[in-house]
Amino acid sequence: MKDRHTLLKKLALWTGLGLCIAFIAWVAWGFVQFDDDIDHPREGGFSGWQCDAGRDCGS
């Protein structure tokens, strides 16, 4: 019974660690994409809020 409890505890901890790593990677990828969208607003990354006043980002 103790071995089963230990195994389940380790499995839960490793699963939690994997989820944390996946979440951190997802957030980091979002920051990379956001940075690229800020650097290249005319490539369709935003809807125009950070473009020059009176100009369309698509042009």
N, C-alpha and C positions, 0 to 999 in steps of 0.2 A: 504494500500500500504506500509506503514511504517513497519507494522508487518511482511509482506512478505519479505521485504528487510532485516530486522533483522534476520529472520529465515534463509534465504539464507546465510547471513554472518556467522552466528553461525555454520551452516552446513559446510561451506567451511573451517572455522577455525578448527573444530573438525576433518574433513577429513584430513586436512594438518597435524594436530597433530598426527593422526593415522599413516599417511605415514612416518612421522619423526621417530616415535617409531619403526615402522617396519624396516626402514632403519638402525637404530642404532642396533636393534637386529640382523639383517642380517650381519652387519659389525662385531659385537661382535662374532657371531658364526664363521665367517671366521677366526678371530684371534684365537679362540679356536682350530679350525681344523688345522690351520697353526702351532700352538704351538705343537699339537700332532704329526704332520708330522715331525717336527724338532726333537722331542724326539724319534721318532720311524721311522727312514728313511727306514728301510728294510721292512716295511709293505706296501710298494707301494705308499707312500705319495708323493714321488718325483721321478724324472727320473735319479737320481744319482749325481747331481751336488754337493751335500754336503757330499757324502760318502768319505771314505778313498781313497787316490790316488791308482789307479790300481785295485780296487776291485769293484765288482758289488754289488749294494745294494740288489739285489734279492737273493744273496747267503748267 
